[in-house]
Amino acid sequence: MNRTDQHAIFDYDTRAVSAADTLTPADRYQELFVAVQMQRVFPDSKTFVDCAPRQHPERILELYRARCGTPGFDLRAFVHEHFIRYEMAPTEFVANPDDGLAEHIDRLWPVLTRKPRQHPEFSSLLPLPHDYVVPGGRFTELYYWDSYFTMLGLDESGHCELLRSMADNFAYLIDTYGHVPNGNRSYYLSRSQPPVFALMTDLFEDTGVHRATDYLPQLRKEYAFWSEGGEHLRPGEAHRRCVCLADGSLLNRYWDDRDTPREESYLEDRQTAQASDRLPYEVYRDLRAGAESGWDFSSRWLDDPQKLSSIRTTAIVPVDLNSFLYKLERQIARLSQVKGWQACAEEFHRRAEVRLAAIDRYLWNDEVGAYFDYDWKRRQPRDNLTAATLTPLFVRIASKTQAERVAAVVRERLLAPGGLSTTELSGTGEQWDRPNGWAPLQWMGIRGLQNYGHDVLALDIERRWLAIVGQLFERESKLVEKYVLRPSAEHAGGGEYPLQDGFGWTNGVTRKLMQEDARHEVHRCRAGQCRPEWAESLGDAD
């Protein structure tokens, strides 16, 4: 394939993008990095790795080594002297009590949009050629799977140019790094996130931003990233993101190419590893793989739901990841057919069919009537039901009978007053567990059920979710990262950081769902104007 085939349709010029500096803060600052994180110079471990140096990093490290052993050395003062803390530019954004929720979201998009005209030298931020939308709060960079759900709202708000910019940014990342990193930071380069670029290409085509076929080279390159090394595996072996199961079937797992503490959670990961009787590097790898899953963290990955140190992400074959990769294989097959590349189309159609058979064999539990993850090391299915069970419906893998059974299980076991529960298990202290609910899981669950005609349950989840979002918007004039799925005044908790305002994927999913339910009470809510009408929209399941 020549250069014209790969790049002609993209409106970016790599010569106009500053050269990426891929050294991570830990690699660059070495013992200074460790000292800053272990001594908690900043309350949030992510703060330091997002700082920019005031002079060349090698000079800073030299100065630190010369001074750190002297009497009275003040590490905190040294850091503030030599680094610029990243702070979002102050905005004058104030919720307008006359705006409805849709108008409020539309006014938020410019606040969350970044224009990469200047790139701080030697910072961890990876340059991008075009404007992009960040989630908000502590998340000041582009994130992979977040962006798909954000894009749903950008489309609904009429931001076609911004959608096109996001499309070209993802094409640029795949062309430059061979995959889409977790986020555009150097410390995220060793992992990706749930591979939803194939879903994005459908959205780009539906909205007229680009033809989906324009992205076929990038789709194939991303597929190569996820399947690297799999063809050489024997039953019971694994390599990076590939696992060869007992019958020779090849499925995928989450992974990270590093086995050190996550730099943005360095102290937390060190403490987690200390609480385990396993080798530290094994715990670090599983924590990083959990971050690649997007579900960081959940009892879904744990042996003991009360102990994060029992995490075993790399031992688990996830139903959602393999559903997304089935979609990727089918997308490559379909687009290759459109391009007239018959051999490629047939090969990827075959791969998709082989994966589907393995999903039915290893991830479908016929006794329960739902999809579950699989522990490939112990050769047994996991028994914790999660909202991921709806992902096969979302990408249209399930048979009609399987979809009916999943819908029944979801109605009975995962439906909460505020929407679709993340897991059945609560009280773990992890943010991707009950009682928390997340916008992307609502969207995939609703769409998955609609794909198979389960419109009543889909509408029930949608109405409950919009009511929860509307309630908090009326009370606090904002949207947030995650929600407690019950009618209460409490904020969602769990995890490694406080609840974040913003929030990209909540805005996107909510904006899209509002357009589809014009009669919902959420259309009448206003910031700071609490009303009692929400009771009818909230269910009583929990």
N, C-alpha and C positions, 0 to 999 in steps of 0.2 A: 504494500500500500504506500503510495507516495505522499509527500507532504501536503499536496493540495487536498487529497482525500481527508487528511486528518485535521487540517487547521483552517481551511478556507472560510468556513462559515462562522468562525469565532471572532468576536470583536475585541481581541486583546493582542497586544504586542509585547512579547516577553522582554524585548529590549527596553520597554518603558517601565518594567517592574524592577525595583532594586533587587540585587542578588540576595537570595535567601541565605541567612546565617543560621545554619542548622545545629550549631552547638547549643546544648541545653544549659541552663544556669548551673546545674550540678557539675557538668563537665567543665564549664568555664571557670567557676569560682571555687571548686574543690572544697578544701577545709573551711573556707570562709562561708560557703553555702551551708555546710553542715552546722557550723556554729550558729548562724543566723536562725536556721530552722529549729535546732534543738533547744536553743535558749529563748525561743518564742519572742523574737524581736518584734514581730507583728502578730496580732491575735489570730489572723487568718494566714495559713501557710501559703496560700496562693498569692498574697500580696507581694512577697519578695521576688518570686519568679516572674512577676509581671513588671517589675521595676526596670528602669533604663539607667545605665551607668552614666555618670557625668564626665568620665574620661575613659581612656582605653582600658578594657577589663584586665589586661595583663599588668598594667600599672597599678590598678586598684589592688590586685592580689599581691603584688610586691610590697605595697605599703602595709597591707594587712599583716603579712608575714613578718615585716620589720617591727611592727608596733604591738602585735597581739600579746606578746610576752612581757611588755613593759608594765611597771606598776601603775595602777589606776586606769588601765586601758578600758575605754567605754565602747563596747561593741555597738550599742544602739546609736550613739553619737556618730561613730565611724560610718555606719550604714547610711544615716541621714545626710552625712557630709558628702558621700560619694555616689549616692543613687537618688534618682528621681522616682518617687512613688507615683504609680499611675492613678490618676483621679479623673473621673468623668467630668467633662466640662459642665459647669453649672447651667441648668436650663431654667427657664421661667415657666415651665409647664405646670399648670395647676388645673385640676379637674374642674370642668365647668358644670355647675349644677343644672344648667339648661340642656346639656348634652345627654342624649341617650347613650347606652353602652356602645352601640355601633359607631357613633360619632366620636366617642372617647377613644376607642381603638384606632380609628382613622387618624386622630390627632397624635397618637403615640408613635406611629410608624417613623416619622422624622426624628423623634427623640432616640429611637433605637437604631437608626441608620448611621453607619460609619462611612466616611469618605476618605479612602486611603491615599490622600495626596502627599502626606509626609510620613516617613517611617522612621521611628527612633533607632538610631544606630546601635548595634549590639544588644538590642532587646530581644526577648523571646518571641515577639510577634512576627509571624511570617507574612510577608507582603502579599497583597492581592491586587489584581489590576482594576477592580471595579468596586463600586459601593456594595455594602452588604448590611444585613440586619443582625444584630446581636440579641441574645435572650433578654439581657437586663440584669440589674443588680451586680453581683460580683463577676458575672460572666460577660466580659467586655470584648469577646472575640467571636468569630463565626464558629458555629458548631454544626456537625454533620447532620445527624438525624433530626435534631431540633428544626433545622431549616426547612425540611419538607413540610412540616406542620405549620410553620410560620408562613410559608409560601401560599398555603391554602387561603389564608386571610389576605395576603398581599393581592392575590388574584381577585378576591371578592371586593377589596377596596379600590380596585382599578389601577394598581401600581405595576403596569405592564413593563415599564422600563426597568424598574428595580428588580422585577422577576427575571428579566433578561440578563441583568448584571449578575444576579446570583447564579444563573445557569452558567454563564461564562466563567465565573469564579470557580465553580466546581469542576468544569472541564479543565481549567488551568491547573488546579490542584492535582488532578489525576495525571495530566500530562507531565507535570513537574516531579511528582513524588511517587507515581505509580499507584496511588490510592488516595482516598480522601482521609486526611488525619481526623482524629477525634475533634480537634479544633485547630485554628491557624496559630498555633504556638509551637515552638521547637520541642517543648517537653511533651507534646502530644503526638509527635511524628511516629513513635514506635507502635501506635495502635490506631485503629479506625473506630467506627461505630456501626450500628446496624446498617447494612448496605441498602440504602433506599434510593440510590441514584436512578435505578430503573423506574421507580415510582415517579421521580422527578421528571424524567423524560416524557412520561405520559402526560403529566401536568403541563410541561412546556408545549407539547403538541396540542393539547386541548385548548390552551389559551392563545395559540398562535405565536408564541415567543420564538420557537424554532421547530423544525421537523425533528421527530424523535430519531430518525435515521441519521441526522447530523452527528449524533452522539455515539454511534456504534463503535468507533475506535476506543472511546473512553470506557464504554461498557465492557468491552472485551479486556481492556487493561485492568479494570477493577476485578473482573472475574479471575484473571490470572493471579492477582494478589491473594484472593481468598482460596484459590485452589493450588497454590504453589507447593510442590513436593508430594501431593497426594497420589500421583500416578505410580510412585515407587513403593507405596506402603503395602505391607502384608497384614492379614487379619490380626487384630489386637495391637497394631502399631498406630502411632500418631506423629504428625510433624506439623509444627506451627498450627495453622487453623484447620487442618484436615485430620480426620479420624477414620481408620479402616476397621469396620466392625467384624464380628465373628464370621459372617457369611461372605465377607469381601465387599460389602456395601460401603460406599464412601459418603460420609456426612461431615458436617463442619461444627466447630466449636469456636468460642471466643478465645483470644490470645493477646499477648503483648510481647514484643521482641526483647524487652528488657525484664530483668528479674531483680530490680532494686526498688526501694520505696518510691512511690509516685512523688515527683518533685513538688507538686502543688498540695500534697498531703503528707509531707515527709515525716513529721513527728508522729502524726496519727498512725501511719503505716508501721513505723518502728515500734510503737506501743502495741499495735495489733499483733505483730510478729512475736513480741516478747511474751504475749499471753498464750502462745501456741507451743505445743511440744514438737512441731514439725520444723524442718530446716527453714530459716528465715527466707531464703530466696524462693522457696516454694510458695510461701504465703504471699510474698510480694508479687509474684507472677499471677497468682489467682486474684489478688486485689486489682491488679492492672487489667486482667481479663474481664473482671466484673465491671470496670470502668468502660471497657470497649462495648460491653453489652448495652450500655445506657441505663441499666437497672443497678445503679450503684448507690446503695446496696440493698439486698433483699434476702429473705429466708430461702428464696429460690435457689441460691448458690451455697447454702450453709448445711453442714451436717447437724449442728446444734443451732436451732433458730435463735437462741439467746446469746450466741458467741460468734462475733464476726471473725474471730481467729480460726474458726472451723471452715472457712470458705474453701470451696473446691471447684471454682468455675471451670477450670480447664479439664476437669473430669466429666463435665456435663455436656451433652449434645442438646442444644436448645431448639425447641420447636419453632420459635419465631425466626431465628437466624436462618434455619434451613428453609423456611417458607419464603423469606426474602431472596435467598439464593435460587430457589425454584423460579421465582418471578424474574430474576436476572437471566437465568438460562432461557426461559420462554421469550423474554424480550429480545435477547440476542438472536434467537431462532426466527422470531417474527420479522425483525428489522432486516436480517440477512436475506430472508425471503423477498422482502420488498426491494432490496438492492439487487436481487438476482443472483445472490451468492448461495447456490443451492446446496453445495457440500457443507458449508458452514451451518446453514439452516437445519439440515438433517442431523448434523452432529450435535447441535445444542438442543434440538428437540429430543434426541435420544438421551442426552444427559438429564434433561428435565424429567423424562419418564422414569429413568433409573432412580433419580432422587425421590420422586413421588412414591415409588414402590418401597423404598427404604423408610420413608416417613411413615407410611402405613404399617410397615413391619415393626418399627422400633418406637415410634412416637404416638401412635394411636392406641388407646386403651379401650378395647371393645367391652370390657366388663363394666367400666364406668361410663363410657360414652363420651370421652373427651380426649384431647391431645395433652400429653405430658412430656417433659424433658426426659432424657435417658442418661443414666450413669454408665458410661462405656467402660470405665475401669472395673466396676463391680458387676457389669453385665446385667443390669436390672433397671426398670423404669423408676423414675422418681414418683413420689406419691403426693406432691404438693401442687394442688390445682392453682393456676394463676390465670390472669387475663390473657396471657400469651396463647391460651388454648383457642382464641378466636382468630389468631393470625392466619391459619390455613384458610379460613373462610374469607378473610380480607383479600388474599391473593388467589382465591378460587381454586384451592387444592381439594377441598373436601367433596365427597359425594353428597347427594341430597340427603341420604339417610344419616351420614355422619353429621352434617350441619344441623339436622333436626335434633339429634341427640345432644350435640354441644349446646344448642340453644336452651334445651330443657335443663341441662346441668348449670348453665350460667344463670338462668332465671332462679333456680333453687338455691345456688350456693355462692354466687358472686354479686348478685344485685343488692345494692345498698341504697339508702334514702337519697343520696346525692349522685347516683350513677353506678358505674362499673367498678367494683373493687379490684385492686391490684392483685391481691392474694387472699386466700381464706384466712391465713394466720394473722393475728394481731398481737400487739404487746411486745414485739421484738425490739423496738427502738430503731429499726431500719426504715428509711423513708419510702422504699418501694415495697411496703407491706400495708395491709389494712391497719388503720382506717383511711389511709391516704388514697386519693384518686388523682390521676394524671391525664391531661388533655389528650396526648397521643393515643393512649389506650382507649379512651372514650371514642375517638374518631375511628380507629381500626375496628373496634367492636361493633359500633353502629353500622359502619359500611359493610363489614363482614356479614352481619345478620341480614342487611338489606339485599346483599348479593344473592341470598337464598330465599328471599321472600318472607323473612321473619320481621315484617315491618312493625308489628305491634310492640314487640320487645325492643326493637331498635328505637322507636319513638319514645318509649318509656325511659330508656337510658338517656336519650337526648334531652328530654324535658327535665329529668332530675338533675342532670349536669348543669344545664343552663340556669336552673333555679339556684343551685349552690353558688355559681359564679355571680349571678345577679344579686343575691343576698349580701355577699361580701362587698361587692361594688357599691351597693347602697350604703353599707355601714362604714366602709373605709375609703371609698373613692379610688379603688385600684383593682388590678388583676394580679394574681400571684402565680408562682411556679407550680404549686400543687395545693390540693384542698382536702380537708377532712370531709368525708362523704356522709355527714349527718347534720341535721339542723341545729347548729350550736354556734356560739361565738368564738370557739377556739380556733387557733391557727394550726395548720399542719406542722408536724415536727419530725424528729428523727434525722438521722444522717449526720454529716460532718460540719454543717454550716447552718446558719439561721435561714428562715423562710425568705425567699427572694422575691422582690417586686419586679414588675415589668409588664407582662412576661411573654416573650415571643411566641412560644407554641400555644399557650393559653389564649392569647389574642387571636392567633390564626384559626384555631379550631372553633373557638367561640364565634368569631365573625362569620365563619362559613356555616355553622349550624344555625345561627340566627336567621340567615337568609333563607334557610330551608324550612323554618317554622315561624312564619310571620305572625301567628296568633299567640305565641308564647308571651307570658307575663313579662319576660325579660326585656321586651321591647319598650315597656313602660317605665322601667326603673331609671332613676336619676341618682347621681353621686350625692351621698350624704342625706338622702331622703328615704329613710327606712319605712317600709309599709308591711302590713301583716299578710298580704295576699299570697305569699310564697307557699303556704301550707298545702294548697291544692296541687302544686307541682312536685312536691317532694313525696316520695313513696315511704312505706313503712317497713320495707325489708332491711335487714341488717345482718 
